[in-house]
């Protein structure tokens, strides 16, 4: 990934845009090829993700979606965040 040295930074993935995600996730566990069907806000104020296979991934502070808003709206928590 390259980053120009300016006050208004613009980030460009090199060699492709997937480089940004790869860079940001290099030090974290990343589960691939898993469809998330629901995001739940727990009483602890942490987020849990429920997969299509009904597997629960727990204890997230953040979730970043990179899907169309109409798709994200279907899985985002129904209770307030």
N, C-alpha and C positions, 0 to 999 in steps of 0.2 A: 504494500500500500504506500502511496506517496502523499505527501502533505506539503503544499507550498508555504513558504515562510512569509505570511502576510497577516495583517490584522483581521481580515475577513477570510477565514480558512475555507477552502473547498477541498473535499476529499474525493479522490478518484481511486477506485479499485484497480490494481495492476497485478496480474494480466487481465482480470475481469472483475465485475462487480461482486462476485462471490468472495473475493479476497478480503472485503471489508468484514463480512461475517466470520470468515476464517480467522482473521486477525483478532477480532473482539472475543472469540470463543477459544482461543488457543490454550488458555489456562483453566478452562472449566469443563466439566463433564457435559457432553452434548449427545442427546439421544436422537438418532436420525430415523427416517422412514417410519415415523409415528404420527398418526392423525389425532390431533386433540379435538375433542367434541365439546368440552365444557371447561370453563375456568371458574373456580369457586373461591369467593372471599370467605376465609374461615374466621371464627370469632377471635382468633389470635392476631387478626389483621394480616395474616400471610395468605398467599394465593396457592391453590392446589389446581393441578391440571388433570383432567380425566381423559384417557385415551379411548379410541374406538373399541379397543379390546377390554375396556373397563379397568385398566391399570391406573392407579392414582400416583401422581408425582406431587410431592408436598414441599412446603416450607419455602416458597419463593417470595422475594420482596418485590420483584418486577417481572413483568412478562412483556416482551416486545413482539408485536404481531407484524408480519410482512405479507398481509393478504388484503384483498379488497375490503373496504369498510362494511359492505353488506354481508360478507362472510364473517368478519370479526364480530359484528353485532350479534350473530347467532351463538357465539361461544363465550362472549364476555359475561362477567358476573351480572346477575339480575339485581343483586343488592348493591348498595352504594359502595364506592371505593373511596 
